[in-house]
Amino acid sequence: MKGCRPLTDPEIALVSRSFGGTYALRDWAWFILGLKTGFRIAELLSLRVGEVWQYGRVVDQLTVRRAHMKQQREGRTVPLHPDAQAALATWVLRLREQPWVTAHTYVFRSRKGGNRAISRSVIRSAI
């Protein structure tokens, strides 16, 4: 992308301080996961609890299936950075406190209820 560059550490710290309220853990996990994996918004929103949480912990490698990839013939697997694992573990542990959460529940659910992922337009408006 023209003009695209990695965020600097001070920029990451600035964004980190902006998360607050009820969804601070979710937003922090989403931000760090995107930052450390390079997955697109749609790829992150397709993740389900059973794909990121196995055997009582966050997975070491994260796979996004081909169906959720842009113009790809196969899915993509990336190792999770320790910061991304920690943020995701914190969020999933909080999420799993809810009695309705199953392996099929979206990690980044909509606030509107049901088992829907956050819409991309909501994410883009928050950036």
FISEDO-692664 format. One line per 3 residues: number of its first residue (from 1); their letters; for each residue x, y, z of C-alpha. Coordinates in Angstrom, 3 decimals. Layout:
BEGIN
NUM) a) X Y Z; ...
This chain:
BEGIN
1) mkg) 0.000 0.000 0.000; 1.405 3.367 -0.951; 2.425 5.375 2.091
4) crp) 1.957 2.457 4.493; 4.602 1.981 7.176; 4.964 0.103 10.463
7) ltd) 3.905 1.922 13.610; 6.685 3.175 15.849; 6.858 2.191 19.525
10) pei) 5.656 5.659 20.655; 2.699 5.402 18.240; 1.806 1.956 19.589
13) alv) 1.984 3.306 23.146; -0.253 6.232 22.184; -2.871 3.963 20.633
16) srs) -2.639 1.610 23.632; -3.567 4.406 26.008; -6.692 5.166 23.985
19) fgg) -8.443 1.877 24.855; -10.896 2.156 27.705; -14.326 1.159 28.898
22) tya) -16.158 -2.115 28.629; -14.413 -3.277 25.470; -10.848 -2.209 26.297
25) lrd) -9.513 -5.791 26.553; -11.227 -6.836 23.331; -9.978 -3.782 21.441
28) waw) -6.448 -4.180 22.818; -6.371 -7.858 21.802; -7.697 -7.020 18.339
31) fil) -5.141 -4.225 17.869; -2.113 -6.217 19.049; -3.156 -9.329 17.141
34) glk) -3.470 -7.335 13.924; -0.215 -5.527 14.576; 1.798 -8.672 15.314
37) tgf) 0.272 -11.033 12.732; -0.390 -8.756 9.760; -3.836 -10.280 9.228
40) ria) -6.464 -8.116 7.535; -9.570 -6.963 9.405; -11.805 -9.604 7.804
43) ell) -9.294 -12.316 8.677; -9.202 -11.267 12.341; -12.984 -11.018 12.505
46) slr) -13.354 -14.584 11.199; -11.515 -16.092 14.197; -13.476 -18.298 16.564
49) vge) -12.647 -19.218 20.150; -11.889 -22.864 19.240; -9.297 -21.730 16.696
52) vwq) -7.329 -19.596 19.143; -7.859 -21.456 22.448; -6.939 -25.137 22.634
55) ygr) -5.977 -27.413 25.534; -6.515 -24.642 28.064; -4.274 -22.045 26.448
58) vvd) -3.793 -19.785 23.434; -2.335 -21.550 20.406; 1.274 -20.946 19.332
61) qlt) 0.353 -20.581 15.656; -2.746 -18.964 14.266; -4.375 -20.154 11.051
64) vrr) -6.910 -18.262 8.970; -8.760 -20.455 6.509; -8.702 -19.714 2.800
67) ahm) -12.388 -18.779 2.792; -11.514 -15.678 4.821; -8.416 -14.674 2.862
70) kqq) -8.368 -12.104 0.098; -7.600 -13.718 -3.289; -5.686 -16.664 -1.846
73) reg) -5.627 -20.295 -2.883; -4.889 -21.516 0.621; -5.108 -20.347 4.219
76) rtv) -2.240 -18.772 6.091; -0.591 -19.801 9.353; 1.595 -17.435 11.362
79) plh) 3.391 -17.918 14.671; 1.955 -15.751 17.437; 4.212 -13.130 18.983
82) pda) 4.309 -13.374 22.822; 2.609 -9.951 23.108; -0.213 -11.132 20.855
85) qaa) -0.543 -14.375 22.810; -0.750 -12.492 26.107; -3.358 -10.004 24.866
88) lat) -5.410 -12.760 23.250; -5.209 -14.964 26.365; -6.424 -12.111 28.568
91) wvl) -9.359 -11.417 26.268; -10.347 -15.059 25.703; -10.211 -15.813 29.434
94) rlr) -12.588 -12.899 30.047; -14.795 -13.998 27.151; -14.920 -17.598 28.407
97) eqp) -16.365 -16.412 31.729; -19.651 -16.002 29.869; -21.833 -19.156 29.978
100) wvt) -22.893 -18.867 26.323; -19.346 -18.939 24.880; -18.486 -22.063 22.880
103) aht) -15.677 -23.052 20.523; -17.804 -21.615 17.683; -18.191 -18.168 19.240
106) yvf) -16.409 -15.373 17.409; -13.419 -14.006 19.332; -14.341 -10.461 18.349
109) rsr) -18.134 -10.523 18.709; -20.586 -7.798 17.879; -22.102 -5.837 20.770
112) kgg) -25.488 -6.386 19.108; -25.635 -9.915 20.497; -25.899 -13.280 18.885
115) nra) -22.864 -14.992 17.459; -21.934 -12.293 14.958; -18.510 -10.851 14.383
118) isr) -17.979 -7.125 14.687; -18.722 -5.491 11.353; -15.800 -4.132 9.360
121) svi) -17.449 -0.711 9.175; -17.447 -0.449 12.983; -13.752 -1.326 13.092
124) rsa) -12.860 1.132 10.334; -14.769 3.960 12.024; -12.834 3.339 15.247
127) i) -9.438 3.659 13.553
